[in-house]
Amino acid sequence: MKIYKAAIIGLGPSGLAVNKILYGDSPDDVIAFENEDINKRDNYFGFWLTEWMKPFENIIEKKWHQWTIGNKNINIIHTSSDKPYCVISFKKWKDFCLETNSKLEIKNKKVAKYFPIKNYFKVITDDNTEYYAEKIYDSRSTKEKKGELLQHFYGINITVPDNTFNENELTLMYFTGEKNLLHFMYILPFSHNKALVESTVFSKDIFNNSWYREKIYKYLNQKNIVEFKETSVEKGIIPMFIAAEKNPSNPNIFNIGIRGGACKPSTGYAFAFLIKQIQLLKYSKKNSVNIHKYLERKMDKIFINFLKNNYEDGRSFINLASNLNGNEFQSFMMGYSNLFTKFKIIKSMPKLQFIKELFK
Ligand SMILES: Cc1cc2nc3c(=O)[nH]c(=O)nc-3n(C[C@H](O)[C@H](O)[C@H](O)COP(=O)(O)OP(=O)(O)OC[C@H]3O[C@@H](n4cnc5c(N)ncnc54)[C@H](O)[C@@H]3O)c2cc1C
């Protein structure tokens, strides 16, 4: 009977990070279970460059030092010389994380359950095969919950005629002013003739692909982009509620990624945080670490409740962006804003509704 050093459940970005960051330099035998074909997964993960993300600079696809937030009437431009917005593709992250000294065995199987026996675990897959490991890293998570807000999106990678896009400026949020719905476009111009154009909604229900596509076409048309070729599509759902599972009492079970509370619910950003989580776990004696600080979590909760209970057309985000400079904005998005910036953020928000949410 072979007992692996660790079993990773799910090879999304967090499972992959465990293989690279925790076991990459060791000769250990590790086993990973993934029920989807991860070679077919292709999407970009955006984040602002922080100290903890610098070790991965080599695999960054592109950096933008300028980003905009606005609507048809206003356009706030933020710049940052040393904290640019970056993207890493899932494919690059996967290849980077699979290149290690450890011996990783990947099983294309679904884990049905696991439980401790003696000082190790028995993992049972849905074909009833048993595997054994000393530690469990579990990344299975609930992405949807009835009555809770979701960030859902659909994006198309397009190629267009030369010099269509300003490749130095990213559109972080362009609010389209839909009736009773928070919807914005997110544009990543990889070059003057290539971009990801994404339609994003914050709401409790998700839509058919055709809904987002229609918004993308409308936006492109407004920008006089009528000639384009689709190269690929990415879509997803990110929970805007605390999707973290309870911390396991067994010290050798680690909840990772979204399951381990990596997602910042008010923004849907999770990638850089799940990496920070695995980096912190490497030097922790515990099976869980605090990724988001108490005050950040509290502010997030108030903001989510505000979004849940009030119609918001993007004005709060634009107001917030207009009161902060690029570095302050990114420090807030990456969860390390100082007290002065936090004060500016609170000052930017609709007072009455926020005070109500604070006391709920
Ligand atoms: C298309 C897309 C774009 C995103 N863009 C950004 C971004 O720009 N910036 C950002 O910060 N965040 C982004 N996110 C949010 C977040 O970073 C991702 O959701 C990320 O994938 C979370 O990683 P994870 O490892 O926690 O979970 P997952 O990626 O969901 O990985 C879990 C894996 O476990 C597998 N699995 C589930 N159950 C089982 C089982 N029983 N047995 C075996 N395997 C199982 C799943 O198939 C999956 O591959 C994006 C999400 C999506 C979907």
The ligand as a Tripos MOL2 file, in Angstrom:
@<TRIPOS>MOLECULE
LIG
   53    58     1     0     0
SMALL
NO_CHARGES

@<TRIPOS>ATOM
      1 C1        -12.8800   32.2600  -16.0160 C.3       1 LIG1
      2 C2        -12.4250   32.8160  -14.6940 C.ar      1 LIG1
      3 C3        -11.6680   33.9890  -14.6650 C.ar      1 LIG1
      4 C4        -11.2180   34.4930  -13.4350 C.ar      1 LIG1
      5 N1        -10.4680   35.6200  -13.4330 N.ar      1 LIG1
      6 C5         -9.9300   36.0490  -12.2710 C.ar      1 LIG1
      7 C6         -9.0520   37.1600  -12.2690 C.ar      1 LIG1
      8 O1         -8.8480   37.8120  -13.2970 O.2       1 LIG1
      9 N2         -8.4550   37.5090  -11.0980 N.ar      1 LIG1
     10 C7         -8.7060   36.8330   -9.9300 C.ar      1 LIG1
     11 O2         -8.1240   37.1800   -8.9010 O.2       1 LIG1
     12 N3         -9.5800   35.8080   -9.9040 N.ar      1 LIG1
     13 C8        -10.1930   35.4110  -11.0350 C.ar      1 LIG1
     14 N4        -11.0550   34.3410  -11.0110 N.ar      1 LIG1
     15 C9        -11.4430   33.8040   -9.6910 C.3       1 LIG1
     16 C10       -10.5080   32.7330   -9.1120 C.3       1 LIG1
     17 O3         -9.1780   33.1360   -9.1990 O.3       1 LIG1
     18 C11       -10.7560   31.4190   -9.8010 C.3       1 LIG1
     19 O4        -12.0850   31.0030   -9.5870 O.3       1 LIG1
     20 C12        -9.7980   30.2930   -9.4190 C.3       1 LIG1
     21 O5         -9.9630   29.2870  -10.3690 O.3       1 LIG1
     22 C13       -10.0300   29.7280   -8.0280 C.3       1 LIG1
     23 O6         -9.1120   28.6950   -7.8300 O.3       1 LIG1
     24 P1         -9.3410   27.4390   -6.8690 P.3       1 LIG1
     25 O7         -8.1450   26.6010   -7.0130 O.co2     1 LIG1
     26 O8         -9.7690   27.9220   -5.5460 O.co2     1 LIG1
     27 O9        -10.6390   26.7000   -7.4500 O.3       1 LIG1
     28 P2        -10.9470   26.0480   -8.8490 P.3       1 LIG1
     29 O10       -10.2450   26.7650   -9.9370 O.co2     1 LIG1
     30 O11       -12.4440   25.9690   -8.9180 O.co2     1 LIG1
     31 O12       -10.3150   24.5990   -8.7560 O.3       1 LIG1
     32 C14       -10.9380   23.5300   -8.1210 C.3       1 LIG1
     33 C15       -10.7400   22.3140   -8.9980 C.3       1 LIG1
     34 O13       -11.2550   21.1800   -8.3090 O.3       1 LIG1
     35 C16       -11.8540   20.3020   -9.2480 C.3       1 LIG1
     36 N5        -12.7880   19.4720   -8.4830 N.ar      1 LIG1
     37 C17       -13.9660   19.8450   -7.9130 C.ar      1 LIG1
     38 N6        -14.5270   18.8070   -7.2580 N.ar      1 LIG1
     39 C18       -13.6740   17.7520   -7.4170 C.ar      1 LIG1
     40 C19       -13.7040   16.4050   -6.9580 C.ar      1 LIG1
     41 N7        -14.7030   15.9320   -6.2060 N.pl3     1 LIG1
     42 N8        -12.6790   15.6000   -7.3100 N.ar      1 LIG1
     43 C20       -11.6320   16.0620   -8.0600 C.ar      1 LIG1
     44 N9        -11.5630   17.3310   -8.5030 N.ar      1 LIG1
     45 C21       -12.5690   18.1630   -8.1840 C.ar      1 LIG1
     46 C22       -12.5160   21.2610  -10.2280 C.3       1 LIG1
     47 O14       -12.7390   20.6330  -11.4770 O.3       1 LIG1
     48 C23       -11.4950   22.3860  -10.3050 C.3       1 LIG1
     49 O15       -10.5880   22.2210  -11.3740 O.3       1 LIG1
     50 C24       -11.5580   33.8320  -12.2160 C.ar      1 LIG1
     51 C25       -12.3690   32.6910  -12.2710 C.ar      1 LIG1
     52 C26       -12.7960   32.1880  -13.4840 C.ar      1 LIG1
     53 C27       -13.6870   30.9740  -13.4820 C.3       1 LIG1
@<TRIPOS>BOND
     1     1     2 1
     2     2     3 ar
     3     2    52 ar
     4     3     4 ar
     5     4     5 ar
     6     4    50 ar
     7     5     6 ar
     8     6     7 ar
     9     6    13 1
    10     7     8 2
    11     7     9 ar
    12     9    10 ar
    13    10    11 2
    14    10    12 ar
    15    12    13 ar
    16    13    14 ar
    17    14    15 1
    18    14    50 ar
    19    15    16 1
    20    16    17 1
    21    16    18 1
    22    18    19 1
    23    18    20 1
    24    20    21 1
    25    20    22 1
    26    22    23 1
    27    23    24 1
    28    24    25 2
    29    24    26 1
    30    24    27 1
    31    27    28 1
    32    28    29 2
    33    28    30 1
    34    28    31 1
    35    31    32 1
    36    32    33 1
    37    33    34 1
    38    33    48 1
    39    34    35 1
    40    35    36 1
    41    35    46 1
    42    36    37 ar
    43    36    45 ar
    44    37    38 ar
    45    38    39 ar
    46    39    40 ar
    47    39    45 ar
    48    40    41 1
    49    40    42 ar
    50    42    43 ar
    51    43    44 ar
    52    44    45 ar
    53    46    47 1
    54    46    48 1
    55    48    49 1
    56    50    51 ar
    57    51    52 ar
    58    52    53 1
@<TRIPOS>SUBSTRUCTURE
     1 LIG1         1 GROUP 0 **** ****
